[in-house]
Amino acid sequence: MVRILVLGAGVSGCAAAFTLASGGYEVVLIEKTDRIGGRVRTYGCKAVDRCQNCGVCLTVGLWDKVSTHPNIQVMTNIEVLDILDLKGKPGRYSVNVVSDQSEQTINDINAIIVSTGFDSRSDVFPAHLHIDTTDGLMTGSTLEELLLKRTRTGLFEHAPESVAFIQCLGSRDKNDGGLYCSRVCCSYSTRAAKLIRSYYPDCKIVFYYMELQNVESGDFYAGLQELGIEFIKCRPSEITDSFDLVVLSDGIHAGVDNDRIAEVCRLGIDKDGFLRSVGEGSCIYVCGCARAPMKIDEAYADAVAVANKILSK
């Protein structure tokens, strides 16, 4: 039986593993933390009166299907140390891994998918942004966790009278993480704003942004403005106590461990620090946010496409 190693068990790693296993391949899925699912497990559904297509629904049941599939061996708290080419050619790998300081070798691997995800750097505030107070200050990642725990009656412990979203945390600035756009911040923050509006109809909601990305077809932002949500194009330089809540919309950054992963897995790194496959004949693939900023549905689809490419060989 063909045996595939999937490195990283977030949404893309799990989607790839399940696709391969369903196609009859044996999969070894390794994850450096103590559970599969990655960051998406902390994201909340943003449905209001109907689905907002945030992508979280794609993961419903996925973790259980991966954990219980007979063709998938899940290994947590594992890190890759080295990858050896047997007989000096791609498609025959022996992988050395470590867990709790104990090393072991996974043999007879025919292909490897690297799906190690991303780093949000949500604890690094932009150098240009002066913060007078941290009261009511949170990142988009923290807001996602609150959305996950929402009840029928509220999102927050106390109903806010005003909420500000500051977009592009750590993006569009070389000193703060990268000049590129993460592409996901506009998507999750505007959907979260609609959800906040549904809970707190009288709450003042303002977005401070440098540019806005397409979220859905049609004039999506006009619909938000009709809900009384304001958009101010600028780059804020100071945060005071003018709002009850201030959300710093953090984006997607290359994984902090990407240099080591690239060396071990013989991968390239682009100018923004994301991983790239090297050579047409390589049997080591990259998918999901390990190779570029992606929304949940994009990361899922990218992983399935890579798995199907392997299945078709």
Beta strands, then each sheet from edge to edge (+ up, - down):
strand 1: 3-7
strand 2: 26-31
strand 3: 72-76
strand 4: 79-85
strand 5: 93-99
strand 6: 102-109
strand 7: 111-114
strand 8: 130-131
strand 9: 137-139
strand 10: 162-169
strand 11: 204-209
strand 12: 230-233
strand 13: 238-239
strand 14: 245-250
strand 15: 268-269
strand 16: 275-276
strand 17: 284-286
sheet 1: 3+ 2+ 1+ 7+ 17+
sheet 2: 4+ 5- 6+
sheet 3: 8+ 13+
sheet 4: 9+ 14+ 10+ 11+ 12+
sheet 5: 15+ 16-
end
